[in-house]
């Protein structure tokens, strides 16, 4: 039945138009239309979003609502017989928010034809009931001295690297136009989007509504651009080849382009007036280890390209079809200091992903619409190491008794081909029942197809003897889990008090059935406290309540409170790896088909106040409790049975044995000093503690003699207590200067031979980045040469290395971050037409 529905849906979409399909993201506009002199409501007044077909009429109370408006900036007008037309320009519509816009019309007795005013954006948005930030694509692509949208996220309060308020990186949900761009195996970000195609990015670091599931710490929703009413485009190139003698360079080259505009389509039938937008980027780099790596491999060491294409058109006045295709591709060699004398032996990594998505939105009335979405997302990962015909590694170590010593001879013993396909079906309904109540409900269905063929050997120190033993990790499986969710969200506005009340119901079925448990698992006895074995998975369901309230304290200050439960299935790799329990390594890791969802209970309060003029002050306090986090539990043979010839000393198994908590507060000061200067300062104090920082801490405690937490909570590896970010922007007569200062307190680490983990801390770090832009008009376009100095303090950051223990290495390597290699100077040129 599911396959039949899927085929019918795809057929209908293909008949509409044989190209990629897109899912849109929208906001709401509402307010009152009144007589300027008397204050009386003006029922029947016409409200129109200029340049679109969207509009409505005010009701008997002068109130109006327009739902389903694509995020962006618009001019909005109100008119009525006997009154001068009033147009308000630069009205900003944000994702998932309701923008209030009131009109006061003037009688035509005053002989006024039309009034035009510039909208003054509110510093405090009353609709926000949790920590929510909106970052404009202009800031990401042009203003800030950053490389990608992830760099912009890292500047927000409460974010340390990819960790949101103390949670793990995999607990953040990344979306492009409301649909995920993450792999199911790892929950890591597996697709990027060109900077030039980003219209706006919404980041929620605190609570979020019930519409969003499979996220335990935060949500990032990137809204891509649509084409406009005229053809516009941009070409941008930058490089760090400039070397002044005191800085290095990575031979980084970055080329971007985008173009969009109107399009007329005629296929022998009715003419369709559409809008298109296409963007792409190409990123090449020899990485901060350029000198070493280019001696072993051809340039570039790292290459990546991303493509985003989009088409939107109306098949009826109230029915919109929007179309999109996303493509991302990576190819790189990852520098590893253990291989520094034998870089030729490093494996090549490749990743490829694409998404085809669609939505059909039908507006039944100005107060009711529905959207129907379908998307298919495919992701492929390859690691091309070398394993000889004997099936065993051929590595030679500098110290034959130390598996962490430099590798002198041999090839990285790691081969992998992993493919994922996910089909998404999503339906949403939005209905405004009254002036003060909006209801949103929907369902979400996902079908996975996950395959893996992988073989990897990891060197380990032999127990009770000399020499090096190898852990063999062989994963060959094919599973098709299912995910289903229902949600309902109700927003109330009672005398200025905004309340968001929601409930979400999730069901996950791993659909794992193992015909036979490996004999080797039963032969290894006597294991201390052996785990129970279940060769068949069961469906898992969760219920998540969410509540957010925004309370006005005065015209200049507001308080919001947020509380919620958030569930997320851990990376499916932890459930699917080695489900037959084959003990074919020295200390193998086993999956667990009975893993439960990670649970986060989060609460926050936030106080906002406009101190004077354009000076905004925000104070936010938060507390989060994590449970059912994944770690590995070790099961060992008794010490008296382990000898130098023991082939298997035990095993470790993924389990929901870890927990943690975080707490802290954030302070933001934001000020538009003048028309030329604006500044934003944020400070975060946070403590993040837990029983493990990774899902393999238990394994490492045995395999590498790392200290064990023994269920006690210690500072997590991203426990950065103090974070300060200052950003100042200056614009004047075509010149623009952006200054970005970041100061980080020491991160914890474990010293050699320490009996406890994370017993010491590194040093303070400070990063200063500058960007200068000069804008000049040229013919019908603009030319913008720019100059960047990144990491002016020449700070050597702590490298964010991939996990080399053989259990997880899915994260996309991004060597273009200048924090890795010290000071970098970039020059570039942007052409806009």
N, C-alpha and C positions, 0 to 999 in steps of 0.2 A: 504494500500500500504506500509506504514511504517513497519507494523508488518511482512508483507511478506518479505521485504528486510532484516529485522532483522533476521528472521528465516533462510533465505538462507545463510546469512553471517555466522551465528553461525554454520550451518551445514557444510559449507566449512572448517571452522577452525577445527571443531571436526574431520572431515575426515583426515585433515593433521596430527593431533596428539591429542589424548584425554587428554590433560593436560592444566594447566593454561597458559595464553598467556600474552605477554609482549610488551611494547612499548619502543623503544630505543631513545637515544639522541645522536646527532653527532655534529662534527665540520668539518672544511675544512683545507686542506693543499695546499699551492701554493708557487710558486717562480720561479726562473730562473736557468738554467744550462748553465755555460759559461766555456770557456777555461781559465785556471788560468793565463797563460802567456799573452795572447792577449786580453782577455776580450770578445771575440766574442761568440755569442750564439752557442749552440750545438743542432741543431734540430735532433730529433730522439733519444735523450738520454732516457734511461729507468730509471724511478723512481719507486722504490718499497718500500712498508712498510713491513719490515721483519717480518716473522712469520704470515703473512696474505696473502690473495690472492689479496689485493688491490694494484694497481699500475697504471701507465700511461706512455705516451711518451711526450717528450717536442715538442712543435710546431716549426714553422719556426723561431720564435723569441727566441727560447730556453725556452719559458714559459710553465709551467705545472700547472694543478689543479687536486686535488683529493677531491671529495665531499663525504659526508655521512660517515665520519670516526668516530666510537664510541669514546667518550671521554676517554682519558688515556694517557699513556706514551709509545712511540714507538722508535725503531731504523729504520731510513730511509736511503736508499742507492740510489746512482745514478751511472750508468755505461754506457759506450759507447765503441765501438770498437776503439782501438788505445789509450785509456785512462785508467788509473788506477781507479778501483772501489773506490768510496768514501762512507763511511757509517758514518752517524751522529747519535749518540746515545742520548737517553733521550730527545726525542722531545715531548713536551707536547701539546696535543690537548684538547682545552676547548670547553664547550658547546656553540653553537651558535656563535663561533668566527672563524675567518680565521687566521691560523698561517702561517707566511711567513718563508720559509726555502730555502735559495739559495745555490747552489753548484758551486764550482770552481774546475774542474777536471784537473788533471795533466797528461801530455803526458807520454805514456809508454816508451818513449825514455830514461826516467830516471830510467828504470828497476824497477818500483814500481808495486807490485801486487795489494795491497789494502791499503787504508788509513782509519783509524778509529779515529774520534774525538768526544768529548763530546759537546753537544749543550749548548751554553751559552744563557740562557733564557733572553729575553728582559725585562728590568724593566718597560718600558713603552710600552704597547700594543696599536698600532695605531688604531686597529679595534674598540676599546671601545669608544663609544660616549655618555656614561652616567655613573653614579656611579655604578660600577659593581665589585663584589668581588668574588673570587674563593677560597673556603676553601677545602683543601684536606681531604679525609676520614681518612688519617693517623693522621692528627692533631686532629680530633674529637675523634677518637677511642683510640689513644695512647699518643699523645704529651701533649695536653692541660689538665689542671686540671678541667675538666667539666664533666657533666653527659650525656648530649644529644646534638643533633644538634641545638636545640633552645638556649642552653647556648652559643654555638659558634656564633650564629646570634646576640645575645645581646651584644657581644663585638665589633660590628662594629660601625663606626661613624654614628650618626644620629638615632640610635636605642635605645629606652628607653623601657625596657620590651619587649613587642611585638608590640610597636608603631614605625612606620617608619616615621621619619621626621614630627612628629606632627599629623599623621593620627590615626584613630582608629584601634584597633587590627584586626577588621573584614575586613579591607580594604587591607589586604595582601593576595596574592594568593600563596598557598603552593602546590607544585607539586612533585610527584615522577616519574621520567622518563617521564616528560612532561604531566602527567595527574593529575587532582586534587585529594587531600586527605582531603577535607573539607566537612562538613555537609551543606546542603542547608538551613536548618532552621536557623542555628545560624551563619554560615560562620566561625565557630571556627574550628581549627585543630582537626580532629576526628580520625586520624590514625598516628601511629609512625612507624619508621623503625629501625631495629637493627643497632647500630653504625658500627658493623663490615661489614655490607653490603654496606656502603657508599663509593663510589669511589671519588666523588667530589660534592660539593654543590655550586651552583651559586646563589648569592644574589644581587638583584638590588634594591637599596634604592632610586634611583632617577627615571629618565625616563626609559621606556622600549619599545621595538618595538611593532608594531601592531599585531604581532603573539599572544601576550598575552592580554587576555581580562578578564572582571569581576575582575579587580583589580584596586584600586584607589590610593594605596600608595606604593606598592612594590611587588616584585615577588621573591619567593624562589623555586629553581628547584634542587631537589636532584637526582643525577645520581647514580644508583646502580651498583655494580660490576658484571662483567661477569666471567665465569669460564676460566681458563687458559689452557695451553698445558699440564700441569701435575697436579696431584692431590695435592692440598694444603689446609690446614685448620688451625683453631685457636680455642682455648678454653680459656676463661677468667673468673675469679671469683674475686669479691671484696666484702668487708663488712666494716661497721663502728663500729663493736663490740668492737674494741680497745678503752679502756677508761683509760686515764692517770690521772683522778681525777680532771683535770681542764676543761675537755670537756664533752659534753653529747654524747649520741648515740641514734639513731633511730631504731636500730635493722634492718638496711638496708642490704639486700643481693642482689647481682646482678650476674647472670650467663649468659654468652654469648658463642655462638659457631658458626662457619661457616666452610663450606667445599665446594670446587669447583674443577672442572677439566674436562677432556675430557670424552665423553660418546659415545659409539657406539650403535645405535638402529637398530634392524632388525625385521621387522614385516612380514616376508615372502616375502617381496619385496626387493627393493633396500636398501642397507645399508646406514644409515644416520649417519654422523659424527657430533656430537653435542658437546656443552659445557654447563655445568650446574653449578649453584651456589645456595647454600641453607644456610640461616642464621637465627638465632633465639636468643631471649633474654628473660630472666625471671627476674622481678624486684619485690621484696618483701620489705615492710617497715611497721614499726609501727608509722611512722610520728614523727615530732618534739613534738607531744603531747602524746608520748608513754605511760608515766606513767598514765595519765588520761584515755586514750582510752582503754588500755588493761585491765582496771578494769571493763569495760562495754562490750567489745567485744573480741573475740578470735583473736590471732595473726595469720596472718598479718592483719593490719588494711587496708593496701593498697596493691593490687597485680595487676600486669600487665605483659602480654607477647605479643611479636611481632614476626611474622614470615615473611620472604621474600624468595620466591623460584623463580628460573629463569632458563630457558632453551633457547638456541639459536642454530639454524642450518640453513644451506643453502639447498634449494630444487633445486636450479640451481646456477651456478657460480655467476650470477648477481642478485639473488633473495634471500633475507634473511628473515627468520621467527624467531622472538624472542618471548619468552613466560615468563609470570610472574604471581605470585599470592601473595597478601599481606593480612595478618591477624593481627588484633590488638584486645586485650581484656583487659578491666579494671573492677575492683571490689573494692569498698572502702566505708568507712564511713567518712564523712567530719566533722571535729571538728568545733563546733560553740560555742563561749564563752557564748552566751545567754543560752545554754543548759548545762552549766558546772556542774549544780547540778542534771542533769537528762539526762546524755549521753545515757542511755539505750533507750531513745525515738527517737534518731536520725535515719533517714531513710537510707537504704542501696542504693547505686548507682551502676549501672552496665552499661557498654557500650561495644559494640561489632561492629567491622567493618571488611569487607573484600572486596578486589578488584580483579577481574579477568580481565586481559587486554592482548591485542595482537597488533602486528603490522606486516605488510608485506611490505617490502621495496624492490623496484625494481630499479636497476640502468640501465638506458637506454644507458648511455654513461658516460665517466668520468666527463662530465659537466652537466648532467641532471639525476635526480632521483625523484621518487615519493614514498610516504609512505601512507599506508592505516591502520587506527587504529580503534579498537573497544574495549570498556571496559565496564564492569558493576560494579558499586560500591554500596554496601549495608551497611547500618549503623542502629544500633538499640540502643535505650537508655531506661533504666528502672529505676524508682525510687520507692522503696517499702516502703512507709510510711503506717500509719494506720489511717483509718477514721472509726469511729464506725457506727453502724447500723442506727443511727439517721441522719447521713450525716452531722454532725456538729463536730467541734473540741472539745476535752476534756481537753484543756490546763488550767493549774493553774499557774498564774503569782505571783511573789513575791510582786508586787504592782498591785492590780487589776485595777488600772487606768492608768497603764503605759505599753504599748505593747512592749517596749524595755527592760523591766526589766527581770531578770532571770526567766526561766520557770522551775517550781518545779515538776510538775506532767503532764503526758500526752505524746502522741506520735506525731511525726512530721506529720502534716496532708497534705501529699503530695503523691499522686499516679500518675504514668505516664508510658505510653508505647508509644514511638515514633519510627517509622520506616521510613527509607528513602531508595529509590533505584533510581540510576541515570544510564542511559545508554548513553555512549559517542560514537559518530561517528566523526572521524576527518580524513581529507585528506589534505596532503601538497605536493606541487610541488616546486622543486628548480632547477633553470636553470641559468647557467653562459653563458651570451650572448657574452661577450668579456672579455679581460683581466681586464677591469676596471668596469664591471657591472655584478651584480648577482641579480636575481629576485626570490623572494619567495612569494607564494600565497597559500591560503588554505581556507577550510571551516570547520565549527565546528557545530555539531548538538547534543543537549542534551535533553533527555526525562526523566522527573522526575515522581516518584510515591511516594507521601508523605502522611503518615497517622499519626494521633495522637489521643490518648485517655488519657486525663489527668484531674485530679481534684486536686486543691491545695487551701488551705486557708491561708491567710496572715492576722495577727492581725494588726488592725489600731486603732488609738486613736479616740474616738467618738467626734464629733463636738458638741459644745454647750451642753455638758452634761458629766457625769461621765461614766466610764466603757470602755470596749474594744469591738469594732465591728470587724467583719471578712469580708475580701474581698474574694469572691468565684470566682475562675478562673477555669472554666470547658471548656475544648477544645476537641471536638470530630469532626474531619474533615478528609477528604480524597480528595486530589487534585492531578492533573497531569499536571503541567505547562510545557512549552516548551521553549527552548532557541536555537537560531540560529545565526551564525556569519560568515562573510566573511572578509578576510583581504588580503592586498597586501603590500609587502615590497620590496623596491628597494635600493640596495647599490651601490654607485658609488665610484670609486677611481680615482681622477683626480690630477695628479702630487703630490701624497702623501696626498691630502686632502680627507678624508673619509666622505661620507654623507649617512646617513640612512634616507630615506623618506618613510613613511608608512601611510596607511589609513585603518581603521577598521569600519565595519558596524555590529552592534548588534541588534538583535530583541528578545524581551522577551514577552511571552504571559502567564500571570498567569492562564488563563482558569478557572476563578472563576465565578460562577453564583449562586446566592442565591435566592431560590424560594420565600422566604418570610422574610421580616425584622420582628424581634421580636416586639410583641405588646408593651412590656415593654418600648421599646425605644421611642415610640410615646406617651406613657402615662406620661412620666416624663416631665412635662412642668410647668412653663415656664423656660427653660434653657437659660442662657445668651449666645447670639450669637451661636445658634445651628449650627452644620456643615451640609452641604448637604450630602445626602445619595445616593449612587450608589450601586446597588446590582449586578452589572456585570462589570467585569474588561475588559480593552482594551489592545491591543498589544502596546508595547512601543519599539521604535527604537531610536538608537543613532548613530552618526557618529563621529569618533575620529581621528583627524590628529596627526601624530607624526613626529618629526624631530630631528635628532641628527647629529652633525658635529664634526669631529676631525681634527684639523689644526696643521701641524708641524711649529714650530717657529724656530727650529734649530735641529741639530742632537741630542741634549740633552734635548729638552723641547717640550711640546705639549699642546695645548689648546683644550678643547671640550666644546661645547654648546649644550644644550638639551631643547626642549620645546614640550609639548604635552597636549592633553585632554584625561582624563581617566574616564570612566564610570563603575559603578558597581551597580547591584541591591542590595539593602540592605538585611539583613537576612530575609528570606521569612516568618519567624515567625511573623514579624511585619505586614505582609499583611494578613496572614491566620487566626490569632488568633481571635476567636469570631466574624466571619464574619456576623452572623445573628443579631449582636448588642443586645445580651441578657444582660439585666441589672439585673443580679441575685446576685449582691454583693453590698457592701456598697459604694464603689467607683471603679467600674470595669474599666478595660482597654480593649479597642476595637481595632481590626485590621483595616487596611485601604487598600482596594483592588486597590486604585488609587495611591499608592506610586510610586514616580519617582526614577530613578537611582541616586545614589550619584555621584556628579561631582567634579573632581579635575583638576585644571589647574596648572601645575607644570613647573617650569623653573629652570635651573641650569647652572653654568659655572664651569669649573675645569681647573686649571693650574698645570701641572706636569713638574718636572725638575730633572734630574740627576745631583746632585751638585758635587759629586766626587766619582769615583769608584762605590761602591754599595750603596751609600746613595741616596735615593729617597725622594723628597719633593712633597707633593700634597696639594693644597689649593682649596677648593670647596665652592662656595656660592650657596644658593638655596632659592626659594620662592614658597610657595604653597597656593592656595586658594581653600577652600572647600565650596560647596553649596549643597543644598538638603539633608543635613544630617538629620537623623531621631531623633525626640524627641517626647514627648507626650504633646499634648495640652489638657488643663483641661477645662471642661464645667460643671459649678456648678449651683445649684439652688440659687436663691436670698437668702441672709442671713436671711431675715425675714420668710422664709419658711422652714428653717432647724431647727429642734428641736431634743431633745434627742431620740425621737421615730421615726425619719425619717428613713425609711429603705434604701433609696438610695439618696445620696446627690448630685449625678451627675456622671460624668464619664470622663475618659481621653482617647484620641485616638492618635494612632501613625500618624505622619505627617512629611513632609519634611520641618519642620520649623526651623531647626538649621543650623548654618553656622560657619565657622572658618577660620583661616589662620595660617601659620607657616613660619618662616624665620630664617636663621642662616648661619653659615659657619663651615667647618670642615678642620682640619689640620692633615696631616699624615707625619711622619718621619719614614722611613724604612731603616735599615742598616744591612748588613751582615758584622759584625765587623771582623771576621776571619772565617776560615773553621769550627771553633768550636762554635762560638757565633753569634747569630743573634738577632735583637731586633726590635720592632715596637711600636711606640708611636702615639696615636691619641688623639685629643682634639676636642670637639664639643661644640659650643655655639648655642643655639636654643631657640626661643620663640614660644610657641604654645598656641594660644588663640581661644576661641569660645564661643558660647552661651550655649552649654551643653557638658558635658563629656560623658554622656550615653544617651541611647534612652529612659530613664525613668525619666529624671530630672524634667520634668513638673509634672509627677505623684507624685514624692517624695515631691515636693514643697507643695502639698496639703495634701497628706497622712501622711507625717512625719514632716510637718512644716519646711522643708528645705528652705533656702533662694532661691528666684527665680532670674534668670539673667535678666528677662524682656527684652529679645532680645539684651542685652548689651553683649559685649565680655569680658570674664574674662580669667585668666590663666586656662588652662585645667588641669585635675588632674595629667597628666603625663608631665607637663611643667617643665622639668628638665633643667635648663639654662646651666649648665656646666657639662661636662662628660669627664673624663680623663681615658684612658686605656693604660697600659704599659705591654707589654709581652716580656720576654727575655728567650731565649732557649740556653742551653749550652750542648754540646755533646763532650765526650772525652773517648776513650778506653772502650767502652761499658757502660759508665755512661751517664745519661741524666738528666738534671735539668731544669724544666720549672717554671718560676715565673710569676704570673699574679696579677697585681695591678689595682684596679678599684676605682675611686673616683667620687662621685656623689654629686652635689649640692642639697640643700633642695627642696623637693616636696611641692606643695601647699596643704592646707587642710582648712576645714571650722570649725571655733571655735563654741562652743555652743552659741546659741542666737544671732549669727551674722546676720545682715540684708543683708549681701552680701556674695556670695559663694567664697570659696578659698581665704579668707582674711588673712591667715597666712601661714607660711612655717615651715616645720620640720627642723631637723638639717642636717648638712653634714654627709655623710656616706662614709666609706672606707672599702674595702675588699681586703685582701691579701691571695692568694692561692699558694701553692707550690706542686710540684710533682717531685718525684725522681724515676728513672727507672734504673735497672741494667740488661743489656742484656748479656746472656751467651749461648754459643753454647752447645747443648746437642744432641749427636748422629747426626741425620739428620735434627734436628730442633733447635729451640731457646727457652730459658726460660727467662722470663722477670718478676721478682718480682717488685712490685712498691709500693710506699708509698705516701700518699697525706695528706696534712694539708689544710683543707678548712676553709675559714673565720678566719684566724689567729688573726685578730683584735677583734674577738668575737663580731662582730657588730650584733645588733638585728635589722633586716630589718623591714620595714613597710610591714605588711602582705598583700598579694594580695588576699583579701577575695572575695568570690563569692558574687553576688548580692542576698541578702536575702529578697528582697521585693516581691518575688513571681512572677516576670515577666520574669526573665531570669536567668538560671543557667546551661547553657549547657557546660561551659568550663571544659575541662578535668583537674582534680585536680592533681597537681604534687608535692607531699610532699618530694620528694627526693632532692630538692634544699636545700643545707646546709645553704643558706643565711637566711632561715626562723628561725633556731633554735640556732644560734651561732656556735662556733668552732666545727669542726668535723674532726676526723682522720680516714682515710680509708687505708686499706691494701689490696693488691690483687696480683694475679699471672696470667700471660699470658703464654700459651704454643702454639708455632707455629711449624707446621710440613709441 
